[in-house]
Amino acid sequence: MNILITGATGFVGKTLVKRLIKEKPDAALYLLVRSVDSAISLFDSDNIHLIEWKSIYDSFDLDVKELDCVINLMGAGIADKRWTNERKKELYNSRVDGTKNLIKILYEKKIKIKNVIQMSAIGIYEQSSSPINENAKLSHDFLGKLCQDWEQAITSQKEMIPNYCILRAGIIIGKNGGAIQKMLPVFSLGLGGKLASGNQYMSWIHLDDLISLILKNLEHSAGAKIYNATSPYTVKNSDFTKVMGDLLRKPTFFSVPKFALKIAAGEVAETILSNHNILPQKLKDEKFIFRYPTLENALKEVVSK
């Protein structure tokens, strides 16, 4: 099995590669990285082939005739920096242009693609306090448009990509990265608290469950699929704050007013305060088993040593 992975050195990518090495020992893993020298220390396996792709607008060398799966995790961090016009362009291009050029390069090299697993995000939907499934209305704000165009970079290539799986992920909870890595120091000092009113819903998924979902669709890849990659149990921000404080045995008296968050984070605050009550309806229909269905179990694993 030949698997090509973008974003392999990121939060999700590193964990995915480790799971693949363990669970798919016969698979050849081709990792597209900006610098081989920087990435070589992260992975130790004879099955890994590091392919240097310095820029999404350049080409790369890949000598295979067929890829069983392309797992696309590329993209600059959504909430890592303030959304200046330049940053928005970087967020958009790193996903949309990057994906379009990736498929274009593989097409020009005449490499057959059997299946694509493509990341996306729940920011594609209009906000709602009522549970919404994969058929909900799509948002027309910046993040919604970004996600739609990112997905279409794959879904529009029907001749090149007959089989694909889109994963619209919520907040990804896991050790050593993601949103929790930024929150833990604050909560550990007893300075954690709800954001604004705390009534906004947070849809999330544990990293291990997201990886399991990717592996599931690596094996069962027929047709076109779109999943809400979220836990079946959403929580409000105030509930999240309480669970985190209880696990760390720290007070959570503080709160961050909406205006203060907007001053500190700019337009990114709208994403941080977004209200998405997402139901993973298709996963429920397929009886997908979550290892961490509840927030308490998920956070307990993350804060454990």
Backbone hydrogen bonds, N-H to C=O, Kabsch-Sander energy under -0.5 kcal/mol:
donor,donor_aa,acceptor,acceptor_aa,energy
3,I,1,M,-0.5
3,I,28,A,-2.8
4,L,69,C,-2.5
5,I,30,Y,-2.8
6,T,71,I,-2.3
7,G,32,L,-0.6
8,A,32,L,-0.5
10,G,7,G,-1.5
13,G,7,G,-0.6
14,K,10,G,-2.5
15,T,11,F,-0.8
16,L,12,V,-2.4
17,V,13,G,-2.7
18,K,14,K,-1.8
19,R,15,T,-2.1
20,L,16,L,-2.6
21,I,17,V,-2.5
22,K,18,K,-1.7
23,E,19,R,-3.3
24,K,20,L,-2.7
27,A,24,K,-1.9
28,A,1,M,-3.1
29,L,27,A,-0.6
29,L,47,N,-2.6
30,Y,3,I,-3.4
30,Y,28,A,-0.6
31,L,29,L,-0.7
31,L,49,H,-2.4
32,L,5,I,-2.5
32,L,30,Y,-0.6
33,V,31,L,-0.6
33,V,51,I,-2.6
39,A,35,S,-1.6
40,I,36,V,-2.1
42,L,39,A,-1.7
43,F,39,A,-0.7
48,I,45,S,-1.3
49,H,29,L,-3.2
50,L,48,I,-0.5
51,I,31,L,-3.2
51,I,49,H,-0.5
52,E,50,L,-0.6
53,W,33,V,-3.6
58,D,55,S,-1.9
62,L,60,F,-0.5
64,V,62,L,-1.0
67,L,112,K,-3.2
68,D,2,N,-1.6
69,C,2,N,-1.5
70,V,115,N,-2.1
71,I,4,L,-3.2
71,I,69,C,-0.5
72,N,70,V,-0.7
72,N,117,I,-2.8
73,L,6,T,-0.8
73,L,71,I,-0.8
80,D,77,G,-0.9
84,T,82,R,-1.7
88,K,84,T,-2.6
89,K,85,N,-1.9
90,E,86,E,-1.8
91,L,87,R,-2.8
92,Y,88,K,-2.5
93,N,89,K,-3.0
94,S,90,E,-2.4
95,R,91,L,-0.7
95,R,92,Y,-0.8
96,V,92,Y,-3.1
97,D,92,Y,-0.5
98,G,93,N,-2.1
99,T,95,R,-2.0
100,K,96,V,-2.5
101,N,97,D,-2.8
102,L,98,G,-2.1
103,I,99,T,-2.3
104,K,100,K,-2.1
105,I,101,N,-2.6
106,L,102,L,-2.1
107,Y,103,I,-2.2
108,E,104,K,-2.6
109,K,105,I,-1.8
110,K,107,Y,-1.4
111,I,106,L,-2.6
112,K,65,K,-2.3
112,K,110,K,-0.6
114,K,67,L,-2.7
114,K,112,K,-0.6
116,V,163,N,-1.3
117,I,70,V,-2.9
118,Q,116,V,-0.6
118,Q,165,C,-3.0
119,M,72,N,-1.8
120,S,167,L,-2.4
122,I,169,A,-2.0
124,I,121,A,-1.5
125,Y,122,I,-1.9
126,E,137,K,-2.2
128,S,275,N,-2.1
132,I,277,N,-2.0
136,A,133,N,-1.7
139,S,124,I,-3.1
145,K,141,D,-2.6
146,L,142,F,-2.5
147,C,143,L,-2.5
148,Q,144,G,-2.2
149,D,145,K,-2.6
150,W,146,L,-2.3
151,E,147,C,-2.5
152,Q,148,Q,-2.3
153,A,149,D,-1.2
154,I,151,E,-1.7
155,T,151,E,-2.8
156,S,152,Q,-1.9
157,Q,154,I,-1.6
158,K,156,S,-1.0
161,I,157,Q,-3.4
164,Y,223,G,-1.9
165,C,116,V,-2.4
166,I,225,K,-3.0
167,L,118,Q,-2.7
168,R,166,I,-0.6
168,R,227,Y,-3.0
169,A,120,S,-1.6
169,A,167,L,-1.2
170,G,229,A,-1.7
171,I,203,S,-2.6
173,I,171,I,-0.6
173,I,205,I,-2.7
174,G,172,I,-0.6
177,G,174,G,-0.6
179,A,172,I,-0.6
181,Q,177,G,-0.8
182,K,178,G,-0.7
182,K,179,A,-0.7
183,M,179,A,-1.6
184,L,180,I,-2.9
186,V,182,K,-0.5
187,F,183,M,-2.3
188,S,184,L,-3.0
189,L,185,P,-1.0
190,G,187,F,-1.7
191,L,186,V,-2.3
194,K,254,F,-0.7
196,A,194,K,-0.5
196,A,256,V,-3.3
198,G,195,L,-1.6
202,M,235,V,-3.7
203,S,201,Y,-0.5
205,I,171,I,-2.5
207,L,173,I,-3.0
209,D,206,H,-0.5
210,L,206,H,-2.1
211,I,207,L,-2.5
212,S,208,D,-2.1
213,L,209,D,-2.0
214,I,210,L,-2.0
215,L,211,I,-2.6
216,K,212,S,-2.2
217,N,213,L,-1.7
218,L,214,I,-0.9
219,E,215,L,-1.2
220,H,216,K,-1.9
221,S,219,E,-0.7
225,K,164,Y,-2.2
227,Y,166,I,-2.9
229,A,168,R,-1.7
229,A,227,Y,-0.9
230,T,228,N,-1.8
231,S,204,W,-4.0
233,Y,293,P,-0.6
234,T,232,P,-0.6
235,V,202,M,-1.7
237,N,200,Q,-2.2
238,S,198,G,-2.5
240,F,236,K,-2.4
241,T,237,N,-2.3
242,K,238,S,-1.8
243,V,239,D,-2.5
244,M,240,F,-2.5
245,G,241,T,-2.3
246,D,242,K,-2.7
247,L,243,V,-2.3
248,L,244,M,-1.9
249,R,245,G,-0.9
250,K,245,G,-2.5
254,F,192,G,-0.8
256,V,194,K,-2.3
261,L,257,P,-2.1
262,K,258,K,-2.1
263,I,259,F,-1.9
264,A,260,A,-2.3
265,A,261,L,-3.1
266,G,262,K,-2.0
268,V,265,A,-1.2
269,A,266,G,-1.7
270,E,267,E,-1.4
271,T,267,E,-0.6
271,T,268,V,-0.9
272,I,268,V,-2.1
273,L,269,A,-2.5
274,S,271,T,-1.2
276,H,201,Y,-1.5
276,H,274,S,-0.7
277,N,128,S,-1.4
277,N,275,N,-0.5
278,I,276,H,-1.0
279,L,132,I,-3.3
281,Q,279,L,-2.2
284,K,280,P,-2.2
285,D,281,Q,-2.6
286,E,282,K,-1.8
287,K,284,K,-1.2
288,F,283,L,-2.8
290,F,288,F,-0.7
298,A,294,T,-2.1
299,L,295,L,-3.1
300,K,296,E,-2.1
301,E,297,N,-1.7
302,V,298,A,-1.6
303,V,299,L,-2.5
304,S,300,K,-0.9
